């Protein structure tokens, strides 16, 4: 669900959601192109589960993102 979209209870969800590739690049780990390669290569996990889709939405307040097992 994108930030600002309507949740099932009818309220607007205002959590700060970002795509996984953008989170990695904004953290200063590399470019968005590099982040996509890491994600597709299985090097990135969200909450302990490997994610291979760069468009995966990340909740910056709740999710833990790791590259090669390091937060």
C-alpha positions in Angstrom: 0.0 0.0 0.0 1.4 3.4 -0.9 1.6 6.2 1.6 -1.6 8.2 1.6 -3.7 5.4 0.2 -7.0 4.5 1.9 -6.8 1.5 4.2 -9.6 -1.1 4.5 -11.0 0.7 7.6 -11.6 3.9 5.5 -8.8 5.9 7.1 -5.9 7.4 5.1 -2.6 5.6 5.8 0.1 8.2 6.4 3.1 5.9 7.1 6.3 6.9 5.3 6.5 4.1 2.7 9.4 4.1 0.2 10.5 1.6 -2.4 13.3 -0.7 -1.3 15.8 0.5 -4.0 15.2 4.1 -2.9 15.7 3.3 0.8 19.1 1.7 0.0 20.2 4.6 -2.2 19.1 7.3 0.3 21.0 5.5 3.0 24.1 6.2 1.0 25.0 2.6 0.2 25.1 3.1 -3.5 23.1 4.3 -6.5 19.6 3.1 -7.3 21.0 1.1 -10.1 23.4 -0.7 -7.7 20.5 -1.2 -5.3 18.5 -2.9 -8.0 21.4 -5.3 -8.7 21.8 -6.1 -5.0 18.0 -6.8 -4.6 17.8 -9.0 -7.7 21.0 -10.8 -6.6 19.3 -11.8 -3.3 21.6 -9.7 -1.1 18.8 -7.6 0.5 16.4 -8.7 3.2 13.4 -7.0 4.8 12.5 -8.2 8.3 14.8 -11.2 7.8 13.3 -12.3 4.5 15.1 -12.0 1.2 13.3 -9.7 -1.2 14.1 -9.8 -4.9 11.7 -7.1 -6.1 13.0 -3.5 -6.1 9.5 -2.1 -6.1 8.8 -3.7 -2.7 7.4 -1.1 -0.4 9.2 -0.5 2.9 7.7 1.1 6.0 10.5 3.2 7.4 9.0 3.1 10.9 8.6 -0.7 11.2 10.7 -2.6 8.7 14.3 -3.6 9.1 16.3 -3.6 5.9 19.7 -5.4 5.6 22.3 -5.7 2.9 24.4 -8.9 3.2 22.9 -9.4 6.6 24.0 -6.0 7.9 21.3 -3.4 8.9 
